[in-house]
Amino acid sequence: MWDGTMTASQRYYTASVRFADDLYAALDYCAAYDQYQKAAAIGQLDGNAAANSANAFNQCYPPTAEIIIEATPTSEVIVEATPTP
């Protein structure tokens, strides 16, 4: 659909990015990330929107702590062969 200036998809993209920017400014990172993703489904995000989307993702889904597993020595097990008759 074309209204003489842009298609409905372009209008939706622009509205989604602007709404996401407003949500991001209000520190509602999860909602902002969702709106950026809706816009990204229509077209590529510009530099500022892409940076905000990445930061919103990190704020909404923070990385988990790194778990370090260290091997601990156990007592030594001695196995003796039993003679077979």
RAKAWO-V283687 format. One record per backbone hydrogen bond with DSSP energy under -0.5 kcal/mol. CO is the residue of the C=O (numbers start at 1). NH is the residue of the N-H. If there is no record, write none. Layout:
((CO	NH) (CO	NH))
//
This chain:
((1	8) (6	3) (7	11) (8	12) (9	13) (10	14) (11	15) (12	16) (13	17) (14	18) (15	19) (16	20) (17	21) (18	22) (19	23) (20	24) (21	25) (22	26) (23	28) (24	27) (27	29) (28	32) (29	33) (30	34) (31	35) (32	36) (33	37) (34	38) (35	39) (36	40) (37	41) (38	42) (39	42) (39	43) (46	50) (47	51) (48	52) (49	53) (50	54) (51	55) (52	56) (53	57) (54	58) (55	59) (56	60) (57	61) (66	68) (67	69) (68	70) (76	78) (77	79) (78	80))
//
